[in-house]
């Protein structure tokens, strides 16, 4: 008898989130739209970076860190606005200073400038 993990289907389910018209794809497109609509470099249109920026940056790019089977960083290749936003955030001096103290081998790479550049 073969034992199948109840989690075995998760990678395929996660991959399916980013096919055309799936929820993940729609979410990424909405983020790009919000970034484009902002009159400042910050997603909420604020004068300074806000908690919104921190959450979008860490949650969105953390999702593509490789920690979730089936969620591939290559999905981001077609999201140039989102990748530009990543570079704005990753090059912000406070963000750079924070991640400079986090050891290699963690999710640190995800939040470094040009992390998702090919």
N, C-alpha and C positions, 0 to 999 in steps of 0.2 A: 504494500500500500504506500502510495506517495503522499507525503504530507506537504500541503501547500499553505504557505503563510497567508494569513488574512490581509497582509499588507502588500502582497506581491503585485497586485493590480495598480497600486498607487502611481508608479512611474508613468504608466500609459495614461492614466487619468489626468496626471499633471501635464503631460505633453498635449493632450487634447484641449487643455485650456487655452492654448496659443495657436490653434488652427484658425483660419479666417472665420470671422464672425462669432468666435467663442468668447466667453466672458473675459478671459485674460487679455485677449487681443483688443477687445472693446475698452478695457480698462487702460491699457497702454496708450491707445489712441486718444482717450479722454485726457490722460495726463499730458500728452503732447499738445492737445488743443488748449489746455489751461496754461501751459508754459508759453505758447504762442500768443495767447490773449493778454498776458501780463505785460505791463509797460515798464517793468523793472526786471532785473535778472532773477527775481524771486517769484515763486509760483503764485503767491497770494497778492502780488503787486505791491508789496510793502517796500519801504525804503531800505530796510535791513533784512537780513535773513531772519526767518521766524521758525517757530516750532513746526509749522506746516512743511517748510523746506527740509528740516531735519527728519521728519517722519517719512516724507516722500523719498528722500535720498536713502535713508537706511533700509526702509521696508522694501522699496522697489528693487534696489540694486542688491540687497541681501538675498532676495528671492532668486537672483541669477548667480549666486555665489558658488554654486556647485554643491551646496548642502542638501538640496532637494533633488532626488533622483527624478529624472524626467523633465526638469526645468533647465533648459540649456541656455547658456550665455549667448549663443548664436542667434537666439530669438531677437535680441536687441539690435542686430545689424541693420535692420530696416527702419529703426527709430532714431533718425539723425537728430531730431530736436531733443529727444530724451537723453541721448548721448552727450549733446552739447550742454544740457542742464547738469549732467553728471560732472562734466569738466569744470563748470562754474563752481559747483559745490565742492568738488575734490580739491580745487585750487584755492578755496577760501582759507585764509590763514588760520582761523580757529579750528577748522576741520583738519587741516594738515597737521597742526600741532597736536591735536587729540590723537590722531591715528599714528603719529610718529612714535608714541610711547607704547603702542600695542605690539606684542611680539609677532614675528613672522610665524607662519603656520596657522594663523587664525584667519578670520575673515578680513583682515587688514587690507589685503590686496584689492578687495572689492571697492574700497573707498579711496583708492589712490588715483591720482591723475592718469588718464588714459588707460584705466584698468580694462576697459572693454574695446579698446582699439585693436584692430586686426593687424 
